[in-house]
Amino acid sequence: MNVHALALLLVTLVWGATFPVLKVATASLSGVETSALRFVIAAVCLCPWAWRASRRAWTDGAVLGALVLVSYIAQAYGLQTISSNRSAFLTSLNVLMVPLLGLAFGNAWSWRVVQASVLACAGIALLSWEGGSNLAADAATVFGAAGYALYVIVLSQRAGRHPARALAATQTAWMALLGSLWMLANAVNTDLLQTLPARLSPEILAGLAYLGVVATAGMLFLQAVAQRHVSADKAAVIYAMEPVFAALFAWWWLAEALTVVAAIGGAMVVVAVVWSEWRAPPPA
């Protein structure tokens, strides 16, 4: 596995810790509030590079930022009702969506990556599927997965056009602006803005700082660097490690049980990632 694939693996490691953080945050905040606040924090971190970005970077950043915003808000909305494990499984369907949607963008079909995608989704099903379904929350989460699949494809196409920091900065700036407008629109004729400070406990503030600084600003930059060199479908398979890391964090940090079936599912995802990156040795 090359250094750029390893960078994306680090991205999934960081993301794996976001599910319990989001679950805690959405107990007091709406999905729109959680997303808007994390993006504002991320935008503040990256604003020095946003000012120096080109007009084209702002245009591409608007497209990418809108896709991420819709995806994150849909995921956060679903987490208000369904478990983090179920959300992780439904979100991981983007692993299959990326190669399928990629065909519409003229991407080449790779049977190795398709096989790895199917194996990864099957492994995630064993790892994280459980009861507690909710039609609206499930639909929103799947919609968010589709939005993120489009994001991965578009990012692979446009990452090479701009410096990584500029592209990450413009994305977060658009996400902060659009997310804040969405939050304000939701607060019309309500007391949501007045009660917001009281709902921001120290635990939630710490979680928002992690989501904004590390999981958003830092990882968008790392993605923009790595996806210059990793195709969208391979990146999607690597991202399938996210629920594996989430389960390991829950086991280590929250003392949640990791069953044998879940462990087998996690191993299947690891095999899928290795298989997608496997290179046969050249003939002697």
Secondary structure, 3 states (H helix, E strand, C coil): CCHHHHHHHHHHHHHHCHHHHHHHHCCCCCHHHHHHHHHHHHHHHHHHHHHCCCHHHHHHHHHHHHHHHHHHHHHHHHHCCCCHHHHHHHHCCHHHHHHHHHHHCCCCCCHHHHHHHHHHHHHHHHHHCCCCCCHHHHHHHHHHHHHHHHHHHHHHHHHHHCCHHHHHHHHHHHHHHHHHHHHHHHCCCCCHHHHHHHHCCHHHHHHHHHHHHHHHHHHHHHHHHHCCCCCHHHHHHHHCCHHHHHHHHHHHHCCCCCCHHHHHHHHHHHHHHHHHHCCCCCCC
